[in-house]
C-alpha cells in the first residue's frame, strides 16, 4: 500500500470510528492533497465498507460505538511526565541534517531498539513506549521522522503531521531510520539492534526491511501496511508481525508480507490478536484494548528475549 493512500484511508477510518467529525475529516484529506469532492467520496466509500461488512450487516455494534465503549486506559502512563522518566530528548546526525529523538538508555541493556512513531509524530505515548522498553532491559531511541521540519511539536497539531509524512520520500525516511540505528550503535556499542513501529511506524518497519537493512536482529511491525510486492532478501532480522483481527485495511497486505518473509528465509511469526482493531496497543486512543495490548507486549518481550538479548 502506498504511503499517501494509507494516510488518507487512516483519516477515513478515524471518521468512521467517530474519532473525528466529517468536517475535520475533509479538512485533513484536503491537507493530504485531495479535493473536497474526492474527500467526500472517500468518506462515503469508507462508510459503505463498514455497512457491507459481515459485522455491519448483522446488526452488530458500529465501530464508533465499540471505540467509545472501550475500558479506560490502565496500561503504562502516557502523561507528559511519562515521556521524561528514564529518558531524555536528544539530537543526532542524519544524512540530511540534525535529527531529533527521545533516548531511554535503561540499565545494562540486553539490546537496543529503534522506535518508530504513528502518523501523529513523536508523541508522549511513543516516548512512553521507549521508556517502557528501557525499563524491560532494552535501550530505546524514538526517532522523530519530522525532524527536517523542526520536529513534531513545531507543526502545531496532529492534523498537520500526515501531510508532511506523505510528502517525505521513502528514501528520506529510510535514511533517517538508518541514522537512528547508527546512533543506537554509538550509544550502546556492541548491542544487537532491533526496530519496532506502530501504524504508520509499522509500515516504516516493513519499508526498512524492504530497503534491506542487515544490521537488524529483530523487527516488530505493529499493524503497519507492507509495501507492494515486498522483498526482504537483504535482511537477517527475526520478524514478529502484529495484526488486529478487525483491521481489514492493513490486513490486506498481511499475506504478501508473510510470503515475502518466507521467500527470504527469515525467522518470523505473524500474530493476529482477536476482537480488536487498528491501534489497539495505544493506551491514549479510543481503540485501546488493555487485554490484547498486554498480550501483545508480552509477545514482544518474548520475541526480543529470543532474538535480541545478548
C-alpha positions in Angstrom: 0.0 0.0 0.0 1.4 3.4 -1.0 2.1 5.7 1.9 -0.3 8.5 0.8 -3.1 6.0 0.3 -2.5 4.6 3.8 -2.6 8.0 5.4 -5.8 9.1 3.6 -7.6 5.9 4.5 -6.5 6.4 8.1 -8.4 9.6 8.1 -11.4 7.8 6.7 -11.2 5.1 9.3 -10.9 7.7 12.1 -14.1 9.3 10.8 -16.0 6.0 10.6 -14.9 5.2 14.2 -16.3 8.6 15.4 -12.9 9.8 16.4 -13.2 13.0 14.3 -16.1 14.8 12.7 -16.9 14.9 8.9 -15.8 18.5 8.5 -12.4 17.7 10.2 -12.0 14.6 8.1 -12.5 16.5 4.9 -10.1 19.2 6.1 -7.4 16.7 6.8 -8.0 14.9 3.5 -7.6 18.3 1.7 -4.3 18.8 3.5 -3.3 15.4 2.1 -3.9 16.7 -1.4 -7.4 15.6 -2.1 -10.2 17.8 -3.5 -13.3 18.3 -1.4 -15.2 16.2 -3.9 -12.8 13.3 -3.7 -12.6 13.6 0.0 -16.3 13.3 0.3 -16.3 10.3 -2.0 -13.6 8.6 0.1 -15.7 9.0 3.3 -18.8 7.6 1.5 -16.7 4.6 0.4 -15.4 4.0 4.0 -18.9 4.1 5.4 -20.1 1.7 2.7 -17.3 -0.7 3.5 -18.4 -0.9 7.2 -22.1 -1.2 6.3 -21.4 -4.0 3.8 -19.1 -5.9 6.2 -20.5 -9.0 7.9 -20.5 -7.2 11.2 -22.3 -4.2 9.8 -25.0 -6.3 8.0 -25.7 -8.5 11.1 -26.7 -5.6 13.2 -23.5 -5.7 15.3 -22.5 -2.6 17.3 -21.0 0.1 15.0 -17.3 0.5 15.3 -17.7 4.1 16.6 -19.7 2.8 19.5 -17.3 0.0 20.2 -14.4 2.5 20.3 -16.3 4.8 22.6 -17.1 1.9 25.0 -13.6 0.7 25.4 -12.4 0.4 29.1 -10.4 3.3 30.4 -6.7 3.0 29.8 -4.9 1.1 32.6 -1.6 0.5 30.9 1.6 2.4 31.2 1.2 6.1 32.0 1.1 8.4 29.0 1.2 11.8 30.6 3.9 14.3 29.6 5.9 13.2 32.7 5.9 9.6 31.5 7.8 10.8 28.4 10.6 12.1 30.7 11.1 9.3 33.2 14.0 7.1 32.2 15.0 9.1 29.1 15.7 12.5 27.6 15.4 14.4 24.3 18.4 14.2 22.1 19.7 15.3 18.8 22.0 13.4 16.5 23.4 13.5 13.0 21.4 12.3 9.9 22.4 12.3 6.3 20.3 15.4 5.6 20.9 17.3 8.8 20.2 17.1 12.6 17.6 14.7 13.8 15.6 14.8 17.0 14.6 11.9 19.2 14.0 10.6 22.7 16.5 8.2 24.1 15.9 5.9 27.1 19.2 4.1 28.0 17.9 1.7 30.6 20.4 -0.1 32.9 22.8 -2.7 31.5 20.6 -3.1 28.4 20.4 -6.5 26.7 19.9 -4.9 23.2 18.9 -1.6 21.6 15.6 -0.8 19.9 14.6 1.9 17.4 11.0 3.0 18.0 9.0 4.4 15.0 6.0 6.6 15.7 2.5 6.6 14.4 1.1 9.2 11.9 0.8 11.6 14.8 4.6 12.0 15.1 6.8 11.8 18.2 4.2 12.0 21.0 4.3 11.3 24.7 2.8 7.9 24.1 5.7 6.9 21.8 8.2 8.3 24.4 6.5 6.2 27.0 6.9 3.1 24.8 10.7 3.8 24.6 10.9 4.3 28.3 8.9 1.1 28.9 11.3 -0.9 26.7 14.2 0.6 28.6 12.7 -0.5 31.8 12.4 -4.0 30.5 16.1 -4.2 29.5 16.4 -2.6 26.1 17.9 0.8 25.4 15.4 2.6 23.1 15.6 5.5 20.7 12.3 7.0 19.4 13.3 9.0 16.3 11.2 12.0 15.1 10.7 11.5 11.4 9.6 15.1 11.2 13.0 16.5 12.3 13.6 18.1 8.9 10.5 20.3 9.5 11.7 21.2 13.0 10.1 18.3 14.8 6.6 17.1 15.6 6.0 19.9 18.1 6.8 22.6 15.5 3.9 21.5 13.2 1.2 22.9 15.5 -1.1 19.9 15.9 -1.5 16.3 14.8 -3.7 17.1 11.8 -0.6 18.8 10.2 1.6 15.7 10.6 0.3 13.3 8.0 0.6 15.7 5.0 4.3 16.2 5.9 4.9 12.4 6.2 3.1 11.8 2.9 5.3 14.4 1.2 8.5 12.8 2.5 10.2 10.5 0.1 10.7 6.8 1.2 14.5 7.4 0.7 14.5 10.2 3.3 12.5 8.2 5.8 14.8 5.2 5.4 17.8 7.4 5.7 16.5 8.8 9.0 15.8 5.4 10.4 19.3 4.2 9.4 20.7 7.2 11.2 18.7 6.2 14.3 20.4 2.7 14.1 23.8 4.5 13.7 23.1 6.5 16.9 22.0 3.4 18.8 25.2 1.7 17.8 27.2 4.7 19.1 25.3 4.9 22.4 25.1 1.2 23.0 28.2 -0.3 21.4 28.1 -4.0 20.7 24.4 -4.4 21.3 22.2 -6.2 18.9 19.8 -3.8 17.1 16.0 -4.1 16.7 13.2 -2.0 15.5 9.5 -1.6 16.5 6.9 0.6 14.9 3.1 1.4 15.2 0.6 2.1 12.5 2.5 4.4 10.1 5.6 3.3 12.0 4.8 -0.3 11.5 4.7 0.4 7.8 8.1 2.1 8.1 9.5 -1.1 9.7 8.3 -3.0 6.6 9.8 -0.3 4.4 13.2 -0.5 6.1 13.2 -4.3 5.7 12.2 -3.9 2.0 15.1 -1.5 1.6 17.5 -4.1 3.0 19.0 -3.5 6.5 21.3 -6.3 7.5 22.1 -4.8 11.0 18.7 -5.7 12.4 18.5 -8.7 14.6 14.8 -8.2 15.3 11.9 -6.3 13.7 8.4 -5.9 15.1 5.8 -4.0 12.9 2.5 -3.5 14.7 -0.5 -3.2 12.3 1.6 -1.5 9.6 0.9 -1.7 5.9 3.6 -3.6 3.9 4.9 -2.2 0.6 3.5 -3.6 -2.6 5.5 -6.7 -3.7 8.0 -6.6 -0.8 11.4 -8.1 -1.0 13.2 -8.9 2.3 16.1 -10.8 0.8 18.6 -8.2 2.1 17.7 -8.8 5.7 18.6 -11.1 8.6 16.1 -9.9 11.2 13.7 -12.2 13.0 10.3 -10.6 12.3 7.2 -10.6 14.5 4.3 -9.2 12.6 1.5 -7.9 14.9 -2.1 -7.5 13.4 -5.6 -6.8 14.7 -8.4 -9.1 13.7 -10.8 -6.3 12.8 -8.2 -4.2 10.9 -9.2 -5.2 7.4 -7.4 -2.3 5.7 -4.0 -3.2 7.0 -4.6 -6.9 7.0 -5.0 -6.7 3.2 -1.1 -6.7 3.0 -0.6 -9.4 5.6 -0.4 -12.4 3.3 2.1 -10.6 0.9 4.3 -9.7 3.9 4.3 -13.3 5.2 5.0 -14.7 1.8 8.0 -12.3 1.4 9.4 -13.3 4.8 9.1 -17.0 3.8 10.8 -16.3 0.5 13.6 -14.5 2.2 14.1 -17.4 4.6 13.7 -15.1 7.6 12.6 -16.4 11.0 9.2 -15.0 11.5 5.8 -15.2 13.2 2.6 -13.5 12.2 0.2 -12.9 15.1 -3.3 -11.6 14.8 -5.0 -10.6 18.0 -8.7 -11.3 18.3 -11.5 -8.9 18.7 -9.5 -5.7 18.3 -9.0 -3.0 15.7 -6.2 -0.9 14.4 -4.1 0.9 17.1 -5.3 -1.4 19.9 -1.9 -1.0 21.6 -2.1 2.8 22.0 -3.3 3.4 25.6 -4.2 7.1 24.7 -6.6 6.1 21.9 -10.2 5.1 21.7 -9.4 1.7 20.2 -7.1 0.7 23.0 -7.6 -2.8 24.4 -5.9 -3.4 27.7 -6.1 -7.2 27.5 -4.8 -7.6 24.0 -2.2 -4.8 24.4 -0.8 -6.6 27.4 -0.8 -9.9 25.4 1.0 -8.2 22.5 3.6 -6.6 24.7 4.3 -9.9 26.5 4.8 -11.4 23.0 7.1 -8.5 22.0 9.3 -9.1 25.1 9.4 -12.8 24.5 10.5 -12.2 20.9 13.2 -9.8 21.9 14.4 -12.2 24.6 14.8 -14.9 21.9 16.3 -12.8 19.2 17.8 -9.6 20.6 19.0 -10.2 24.1 22.8 -10.6 24.3 
